[in-house]
């Protein structure tokens, strides 16, 4: 019998109904019963119990014949159309995908292996009818031999029409994705976050679902009547929440990736806010805007530091505003006071004017914080010392840039430090909300 005829067959032991329970108990005890399938009635009234054929040995069969006062008559057979058990019929999408791929491989005359099973994805991103796979999947040489049938099987198993596979993000400021479309005509998809519609080409633009908490937070900020400058707008990840939900009066969106600009233009129209946004295509360091912003978003990681002078220049010179500065902060594996040979007192930072000391940082709710001295209250849940030190250093640097630009002192106040997500090992994406105000003459 060829492989195609037996690919769905399952080994089973056939016995008389009066011995079925005893046989089942023995097989369960030896972990040989194949629980993926139901017991089946056979012609003539006998009962077939599905078994894991690779685990069944001659010793098991001999033991069965000696398991009671009477022998247990049984014979080995192959069930051509096994009926899935109730538990097995409830499969996760990943289990269904693995099963369909196993059928494809065996049906092509190849052998299924643990290596192939490990190569099957357990998770993926979904954008409408497109499934985006990780770069770590389908690396074995066998998959290439299957040709288009592989991606058609993946799409069918996951209820999709298009399949794409992610590679590594291209280095450089563009942060272009390396995504290959494996099945389908184009990579344009639509994604909805918090009632906002985003459309983009997955093969040309980045989309990070891990930033959803920050997008929700931005949407809740009180921005009514304000002018926003988004220095790294992308497809509108943060520009749109500011306009749609936070009620910003107007936004200047800066972006140098032409594919992202095309998506941003579409997204502004999709969400009905195209009349309240101006797109500045190009390097934001060449931006001619100044003295216009109540709020500036600097959503670039690992660092937006090159954009800090631009952010200072676009802030309103008479009233200032708020900067939202994204950064990847490296966190030590263990608290500094636990390092060998160093006492806690030696590691306790000096509490300078306007800085938050170690004692305050360990509280769930922070006390007032201002890098020069501010009476405003800030609520921060378990801010790590490394985040705080970076925030204080950033506030000092921004203050210096503003003083140099305008020729007079400015006050910078840390309003909030938000943790967005973490990267291994020990790197955290955080956002600093920094209020910047010109100091009034004495």
Residue pairs with C-beta under 8 A, 6 or more apart in sequence:
3 106
3 107
3 109
4 107
4 109
6 78
7 103
7 106
7 107
8 80
8 81
8 82
8 103
9 78
9 79
9 80
9 82
10 34
10 37
10 50
10 53
10 78
10 79
10 82
11 34
11 50
11 51
11 52
11 53
11 56
11 76
11 77
11 78
11 79
12 40
12 48
12 49
12 50
12 51
12 76
12 77
12 78
12 79
12 82
13 23
13 27
13 48
13 49
13 51
13 56
13 74
13 75
13 76
13 77
14 42
14 46
14 47
14 48
14 49
14 74
14 75
14 76
14 77
15 23
15 46
15 47
15 49
15 72
15 73
15 74
16 45
16 46
16 47
16 73
17 45
17 46
17 47
19 72
19 73
19 74
20 39
20 47
20 49
22 67
22 68
22 72
23 49
23 64
23 72
23 74
24 33
24 39
24 49
26 63
26 64
26 67
27 33
27 49
27 51
30 55
30 60
31 52
31 55
32 51
32 52
32 55
32 56
32 60
33 49
33 50
33 51
33 52
34 50
34 51
34 52
35 85
35 87
35 88
36 50
36 82
36 84
36 85
36 88
37 50
37 79
37 82
37 83
37 84
37 85
37 88
38 50
38 82
38 83
38 84
38 85
38 86
39 47
39 48
39 49
39 50
40 47
40 48
40 50
40 79
40 82
40 83
41 47
41 48
42 48
48 77
48 79
50 79
50 82
56 76
61 74
61 76
64 72
64 74
65 71
65 72
91 99
93 157
93 158
94 120
94 121
94 122
94 123
96 157
96 158
97 120
97 121
97 154
97 157
97 158
98 117
98 120
99 157
100 153
100 156
100 157
101 116
101 120
101 150
101 153
101 154
101 157
102 112
102 117
104 146
104 149
104 150
104 153
105 111
105 112
105 116
105 142
105 146
106 112
108 145
108 146
108 149
110 142
110 145
115 140
116 140
116 142
119 137
119 138
119 139
119 140
119 143
120 137
120 138
121 133
121 134
121 137
121 138
123 134
124 131
124 132
124 133
124 134
124 158
125 131
125 132
125 209
126 132
126 158
126 160
127 189
127 190
127 191
127 202
127 207
128 189
128 190
128 191
129 160
129 161
129 162
130 160
130 161
130 162
130 163
130 164
130 184
130 187
130 189
130 202
131 154
131 155
131 158
131 160
131 162
131 163
131 164
132 164
132 165
132 166
132 179
132 202
133 154
133 163
133 164
133 165
133 166
134 165
134 166
135 165
135 166
135 167
135 168
137 165
138 150
138 165
143 150
148 183
151 163
151 182
151 183
152 183
154 160
154 163
154 183
155 161
155 162
155 163
155 183
161 183
161 184
162 181
162 183
162 184
162 185
162 187
163 181
163 182
163 183
163 184
164 179
164 180
164 181
164 182
164 184
164 187
164 202
164 203
165 179
165 180
165 182
166 177
166 178
166 179
167 177
167 178
167 179
167 180
168 178
169 175
169 176
169 177
169 178
169 206
170 176
170 177
170 178
173 256
174 256
174 257
175 206
175 257
176 204
176 205
176 206
176 257
176 259
177 202
177 203
177 204
177 205
177 206
179 187
179 202
179 203
180 203
181 187
181 202
181 203
186 201
187 201
187 202
187 203
187 204
188 199
188 200
188 201
189 199
189 200
189 201
189 202
190 197
190 198
190 199
191 197
191 198
191 199
191 200
191 207
192 198
193 212
193 215
194 212
194 215
194 216
194 219
194 241
194 245
195 244
195 245
196 215
196 240
196 241
196 244
196 245
196 271
197 267
197 270
197 271
198 207
198 235
198 236
198 237
198 240
198 263
198 267
199 263
199 266
199 267
199 270
200 207
200 235
200 260
200 263
200 267
201 259
201 263
204 259
204 260
204 263
205 234
205 235
205 257
205 259
205 260
205 263
206 234
207 235
207 237
208 237
210 420
210 421
211 237
211 420
211 421
213 420
213 421
214 238
214 418
214 420
214 431
215 237
215 238
215 241
216 241
217 418
218 238
218 241
218 242
218 245
218 246
218 297
218 324
219 241
219 242
219 244
219 245
219 246
220 245
220 246
221 242
221 246
221 295
222 246
223 242
223 246
223 247
223 248
223 294
223 295
224 246
224 247
224 248
224 249
225 247
225 249
226 248
226 249
226 294
226 295
226 321
227 248
227 249
227 250
227 251
227 252
227 292
227 293
227 294
227 295
228 239
228 242
228 243
228 248
228 250
228 251
228 252
228 293
228 294
228 295
228 296
228 297
229 251
229 252
229 254
229 289
229 292
229 293
229 295
229 296
229 297
229 311
229 314
230 238
230 239
230 242
230 251
230 252
230 253
230 254
230 296
230 297
230 299
231 254
231 284
231 296
231 297
231 298
231 299
231 300
231 304
231 307
231 310
231 311
232 254
232 255
232 284
232 297
232 298
232 299
232 300
232 304
232 307
233 239
233 253
233 254
233 255
233 260
233 264
233 279
234 255
234 257
234 260
234 264
234 299
235 260
235 263
235 264
235 267
236 253
236 263
236 264
236 267
236 268
237 299
238 297
238 299
239 251
239 253
239 264
239 277
239 297
240 267
240 268
240 271
240 273
242 248
242 251
242 295
242 297
243 251
243 271
243 273
243 276
243 277
244 271
244 273
248 276
248 295
249 276
250 276
250 277
250 278
251 276
251 277
251 278
252 277
252 278
252 280
252 289
252 292
252 293
252 314
253 264
253 277
253 278
253 279
253 280
254 279
254 280
254 282
254 284
254 287
255 261
255 264
255 279
255 280
255 281
256 281
256 282
256 283
256 284
258 281
261 279
261 281
264 279
265 274
265 279
268 274
268 277
268 279
280 287
280 289
284 307
284 310
285 306
285 307
285 309
285 310
287 310
287 314
289 313
289 314
290 313
290 314
291 313
291 314
291 315
291 316
291 317
292 314
292 316
293 311
293 314
293 315
293 316
293 321
294 316
294 319
294 321
294 322
295 321
295 322
295 323
295 324
296 311
296 314
296 315
296 321
296 322
296 323
296 324
297 324
298 304
298 307
298 308
298 311
298 323
298 324
298 325
298 326
299 324
299 326
300 307
300 326
301 326
301 327
301 328
301 429
302 327
302 328
303 327
303 328
304 325
304 326
304 327
308 325
308 397
308 398
308 401
309 401
309 405
311 323
311 325
311 398
312 398
312 401
312 402
312 405
312 436
313 405
315 321
315 323
315 402
315 436
317 406
317 438
318 438
319 437
319 438
320 410
320 435
320 436
320 437
320 438
321 435
321 436
322 415
322 433
322 434
322 435
322 436
323 398
323 432
323 433
323 434
323 436
324 431
324 432
324 433
324 434
325 394
325 431
325 432
325 434
326 420
326 429
326 430
326 431
327 390
327 394
327 429
327 430
327 431
327 432
328 423
328 427
328 428
328 429
328 430
329 384
329 386
329 387
329 390
329 427
329 428
329 430
330 386
330 426
330 427
330 428
331 384
331 386
331 387
331 426
331 427
331 428
332 386
332 426
333 425
333 426
335 385
336 342
336 347
336 385
337 343
337 344
337 347
337 348
339 347
347 358
348 357
348 358
349 355
349 357
349 358
349 385
349 389
351 357
353 372
353 373
354 369
354 370
354 371
354 372
354 373
354 374
355 371
355 392
356 366
356 367
356 369
356 388
356 392
358 385
360 366
360 367
361 383
361 384
361 385
361 388
364 381
364 382
365 379
365 380
365 381
366 378
366 379
366 380
366 383
367 377
367 378
368 374
368 375
368 376
368 377
368 378
369 376
369 378
369 413
369 414
370 376
370 411
370 412
370 413
370 414
371 392
371 395
371 396
371 399
371 412
371 413
371 414
372 399
372 411
372 412
372 413
374 411
374 413
376 413
376 415
376 435
378 414
378 415
378 416
379 416
380 416
380 417
383 417
384 428
387 417
387 419
387 428
387 430
388 417
390 430
390 432
391 414
391 417
391 432
391 434
392 414
394 432
394 434
395 412
395 413
395 414
395 432
395 434
396 412
398 412
398 434
398 436
399 409
399 410
399 411
399 412
399 436
402 410
402 412
402 436
402 438
403 409
403 410
406 438
408 438
408 439
409 438
409 439
410 436
410 437
410 438
410 439
411 436
411 437
411 438
411 439
412 434
412 435
412 436
413 434
413 435
413 436
413 437
414 432
414 433
414 434
414 435
415 433
415 434
415 435
416 432
416 433
417 430
417 431
417 432
417 433
418 430
418 431
418 433
419 428
419 429
419 430
420 428
420 429
420 430
420 431
421 428
421 429
422 428
422 429
423 429
